Amino acid sequence: MSIIRDGCIITLLSVLLFWGLQPHAACAEAPRVLLLHSYHPGYQWTDDITEAITSAFDQAERVDLRIEYLDTKRYATAEHFTELKHSLSLKYRYTRFAAIICVDNHALTFL
């Protein structure tokens, strides 16, 4: 990962942590953040971004980070996206996120 991308990710996370998540500090539960990846774990690009984001959130007092992988390097059909939508809708139907971070085009389109 380049230094510029690292700087952008750290800047984004700083904004989320200090502006977006601080109002939740007084709540009993840690704010939930969803990290939505286009690709799969083990893919270098995905792993580098996950490492940068998790290390930034490790510095926060309390953040409940959830990570989902769309695996679109292997499966990018309309049927796959339909199944993902159904599955994630069921999984997170009672979950409210303080922020959603999507990584790459497929995750943004899906979102």
C-alpha positions in Angstrom: 0.0 0.0 0.0 1.3 3.4 -0.8 1.9 6.1 1.8 -0.8 8.3 0.2 -3.4 5.5 0.6 -2.3 4.9 4.2 -2.7 8.6 4.9 -6.1 8.7 3.4 -7.3 5.7 5.4 -5.9 7.1 8.6 -7.5 10.5 7.9 -10.8 8.9 7.2 -10.6 6.8 10.4 -9.6 9.9 12.4 -12.7 11.7 11.2 -14.9 8.7 12.0 -13.4 8.2 15.4 -13.4 11.8 16.6 -16.5 13.2 14.9 -18.7 10.2 14.0 -18.2 7.9 16.9 -17.6 10.1 20.0 -21.3 10.8 20.6 -21.7 7.1 21.3 -18.9 7.1 24.0 -21.5 7.6 26.7 -23.6 4.7 25.5 -23.4 1.3 27.3 -22.5 -0.4 24.0 -19.5 0.2 21.8 -20.4 1.8 18.5 -20.6 -0.8 15.7 -18.7 -0.3 12.5 -19.1 -2.5 9.4 -16.1 -2.9 7.1 -17.4 -4.2 3.8 -14.7 -5.6 1.5 -15.2 -6.3 -2.2 -12.7 -9.1 -2.2 -11.6 -12.0 0.1 -9.2 -12.5 3.0 -5.8 -13.6 1.8 -5.9 -11.2 -1.1 -3.0 -8.8 -0.4 -4.9 -5.6 -1.2 -7.7 -6.6 1.2 -5.4 -7.8 3.9 -3.4 -4.5 3.8 -6.5 -2.4 4.2 -7.9 -4.6 6.9 -4.7 -4.3 8.8 -4.6 -0.5 8.5 -8.2 -0.1 9.6 -8.0 -2.6 12.5 -4.8 -1.0 13.8 -6.5 2.5 13.7 -9.5 1.1 15.6 -7.3 -0.7 18.1 -6.3 2.8 19.3 -10.0 3.7 20.0 -11.3 2.9 23.4 -14.3 0.9 22.2 -15.4 0.0 18.7 -17.2 -3.1 17.7 -15.7 -3.7 14.2 -17.6 -6.2 12.0 -15.9 -7.4 8.7 -17.7 -8.8 5.7 -16.1 -10.0 2.5 -18.1 -10.0 -0.8 -15.6 -12.2 -2.5 -16.2 -10.6 -5.9 -12.8 -11.6 -7.4 -14.3 -15.1 -7.4 -18.0 -14.5 -7.7 -19.4 -11.4 -9.3 -22.8 -12.5 -10.7 -26.1 -10.8 -10.1 -27.2 -14.0 -8.3 -24.3 -13.8 -5.9 -25.2 -10.2 -5.0 -28.8 -11.1 -4.5 -27.8 -13.9 -2.1 -25.4 -11.6 -0.3 -28.1 -9.0 0.2 -30.5 -11.6 1.6 -27.9 -13.2 3.9 -26.5 -9.9 5.3 -30.0 -8.5 5.7 -30.9 -11.4 7.9 -27.6 -11.3 9.8 -27.7 -7.6 10.6 -31.4 -6.9 10.7 -31.3 -5.9 14.4 -27.9 -4.2 14.2 -27.4 -0.4 13.8 -24.0 0.7 12.6 -22.4 4.1 13.5 -20.5 3.9 10.3 -20.0 1.6 7.2 -16.6 1.6 5.5 -16.7 0.0 2.0 -13.6 -0.9 0.2 -13.4 -0.8 -3.6 -16.1 -0.5 -6.3 -18.0 -3.7 -5.8 -18.6 -3.0 -2.1 -19.7 0.6 -3.0 -22.1 -0.6 -5.7 -23.5 -3.3 -3.3 -23.9 -0.8 -0.6 
